[in-house]
Every structure is written in structure tokens, then in C-alpha cells.
Amino acid sequence: MRGAKARALAALAEQAERTVSVPAACPLCGRAIPADQRDAHHLVPKSKGGRHTIDLHRICHRQIHAVLTETELARSYHSVEQLLAHPALRSFVDWVRTKPDDFFVRTRKSDRVRRR
């Protein structure tokens, strides 16, 4: 019996190795997230007591922090729906959706966020 279980487990492990994993989709832009472009985003910033994270494209994650302060994130933009309701982020998401999954460019903080 022991040998049969071991063979079955080995067969399952081999099958799992052959299975191609599908990258997760970014909740903001809907594009597949390549492993090297995946960032964990705290919906409520860690500094404000947040614990729950979601995976986002690195470019989407950086854009959120370039546009919104941690206080704004904690108070008003702590869900994907609320983030998409922000006009600057909505405009960015509409633009980045047309780009390849692995697209990345440098993100600059807005003047408003930089001054805080």
C-alpha cells in the first residue's frame, strides 16, 4: 500500500510540474501579471494598520502611490472599486490596459503628493 501511495503522489507531483501556471490578473487593469512585475499592495497602508494585500502590476502599484497619499488611501481609497473611481487612476488604467502585460515605465509622484 505504501508503494502505491508514493507512486500516486509522485505522479501528481510530476503532473503539477508540467502544468503551466496562469499568471494572476491585475485587479486594476485586468492584464495578466508576469512574476517579475508583481507587487503586493496594502489596500489600507501598513502604516495606518492595514494587513490585507492584493497583487498588482508594479506600474499600477506605483501609480497609486504617485497619485494618492497614505492618508487618502486609508480614508477613501481602500478598495479596488474606490481606486478605479479616482479620475487620475481611471485615466491611467484606461491607458495602461492597451499596453503589453510586461510594460513598465518610470512613475513620477504628483506635485501634490510630493509636497506632503
C-alpha positions as a Python dict, from the first residue, in 0.01 Angstrom:
ca = {
    (1, 'M'): (0, 0, 0),
    (2, 'R'): (281, 235, 87),
    (3, 'G'): (444, 198, -254),
    (4, 'A'): (115, 270, -434),
    (5, 'K'): (65, 591, -238),
    (6, 'A'): (419, 704, -308),
    (7, 'R'): (379, 633, -680),
    (8, 'A'): (48, 819, -690),
    (9, 'L'): (199, 1120, -512),
    (10, 'A'): (500, 1117, -745),
    (11, 'A'): (266, 1106, -1048),
    (12, 'L'): (65, 1400, -911),
    (13, 'A'): (383, 1599, -845),
    (14, 'E'): (507, 1529, -1199),
    (15, 'Q'): (173, 1636, -1346),
    (16, 'A'): (178, 1956, -1139),
    (17, 'E'): (527, 2040, -1270),
    (18, 'R'): (406, 2001, -1628),
    (19, 'T'): (101, 2220, -1569),
    (20, 'V'): (163, 2573, -1688),
    (21, 'S'): (52, 2820, -1426),
    (22, 'V'): (-161, 3107, -1548),
    (23, 'P'): (-46, 3444, -1412),
    (24, 'A'): (-295, 3623, -1192),
    (25, 'A'): (-483, 3917, -1341),
    (26, 'C'): (-428, 4266, -1203),
    (27, 'P'): (-750, 4380, -1030),
    (28, 'L'): (-698, 4735, -1161),
    (29, 'C'): (-612, 4693, -1528),
    (30, 'G'): (-720, 4331, -1584),
    (31, 'R'): (-395, 4232, -1759),
    (32, 'A'): (-202, 3918, -1660),
    (33, 'I'): (77, 3995, -1412),
    (34, 'P'): (417, 3846, -1502),
    (35, 'A'): (604, 3714, -1196),
    (36, 'D'): (874, 3982, -1226),
    (37, 'Q'): (613, 4262, -1238),
    (38, 'R'): (406, 4155, -934),
    (39, 'D'): (379, 4388, -633),
    (40, 'A'): (175, 4337, -316),
    (41, 'H'): (-37, 4643, -235),
    (42, 'H'): (-184, 4703, 111),
    (43, 'L'): (-536, 4834, 49),
    (44, 'V'): (-506, 5019, 380),
    (45, 'P'): (-140, 5121, 418),
    (46, 'K'): (62, 4924, 670),
    (47, 'S'): (148, 5249, 847),
    (48, 'K'): (-226, 5302, 903),
    (49, 'G'): (-286, 4949, 1040),
    (50, 'G'): (-358, 4767, 714),
    (51, 'R'): (-285, 4397, 678),
    (52, 'H'): (-470, 4276, 369),
    (53, 'T'): (-278, 4286, 39),
    (54, 'I'): (-364, 4231, -325),
    (55, 'D'): (-127, 4160, -614),
    (56, 'L'): (-98, 4435, -875),
    (57, 'H'): (123, 4515, -1171),
    (58, 'R'): (426, 4708, -1049),
    (59, 'I'): (333, 5002, -1273),
    (60, 'C'): (-25, 5011, -1138),
    (61, 'H'): (101, 4991, -780),
    (62, 'R'): (348, 5274, -829),
    (63, 'Q'): (83, 5490, -996),
    (64, 'I'): (-146, 5453, -695),
    (65, 'H'): (128, 5581, -464),
    (66, 'A'): (225, 5856, -708),
    (67, 'V'): (-130, 5995, -706),
    (68, 'L'): (-259, 5930, -353),
    (69, 'T'): (-116, 5982, -7),
    (70, 'E'): (-127, 5707, 254),
    (71, 'T'): (-390, 5903, 447),
    (72, 'E'): (-610, 5929, 137),
    (73, 'L'): (-567, 5557, 73),
    (74, 'A'): (-666, 5472, 431),
    (75, 'R'): (-964, 5709, 443),
    (76, 'S'): (-1120, 5696, 97),
    (77, 'Y'): (-946, 5456, -143),
    (78, 'H'): (-915, 5121, 36),
    (79, 'S'): (-1084, 4903, -228),
    (80, 'V'): (-1028, 4837, -597),
    (81, 'E'): (-1364, 4996, -682),
    (82, 'Q'): (-1275, 5314, -493),
    (83, 'L'): (-933, 5330, -660),
    (84, 'L'): (-1096, 5297, -1003),
    (85, 'A'): (-1336, 5578, -914),
    (86, 'H'): (-1046, 5825, -876),
    (87, 'P'): (-1029, 6024, -1204),
    (88, 'A'): (-648, 6022, -1237),
    (89, 'L'): (-623, 5648, -1168),
    (90, 'R'): (-915, 5573, -1401),
    (91, 'S'): (-742, 5764, -1679),
    (92, 'F'): (-416, 5579, -1611),
    (93, 'V'): (-588, 5238, -1610),
    (94, 'D'): (-765, 5313, -1937),
    (95, 'W'): (-426, 5399, -2091),
    (96, 'V'): (-222, 5111, -1945),
    (97, 'R'): (-483, 4848, -2044),
    (98, 'T'): (-370, 4888, -2406),
    (99, 'K'): (-8, 4801, -2319),
    (100, 'P'): (158, 4455, -2313),
    (101, 'D'): (147, 4263, -1981),
    (102, 'D'): (516, 4327, -1911),
    (103, 'F'): (505, 4700, -1998),
    (104, 'F'): (678, 4928, -1746),
    (105, 'V'): (788, 5292, -1742),
    (106, 'R'): (915, 5511, -1462),
    (107, 'T'): (642, 5668, -1249),
    (108, 'R'): (674, 6017, -1102),
    (109, 'K'): (494, 6129, -789),
    (110, 'S'): (248, 6409, -846),
    (111, 'D'): (348, 6751, -714),
    (112, 'R'): (58, 6738, -470),
    (113, 'V'): (179, 6409, -317),
    (114, 'R'): (546, 6513, -323),
    (115, 'R'): (472, 6825, -116),
    (116, 'R'): (322, 6624, 171),
}
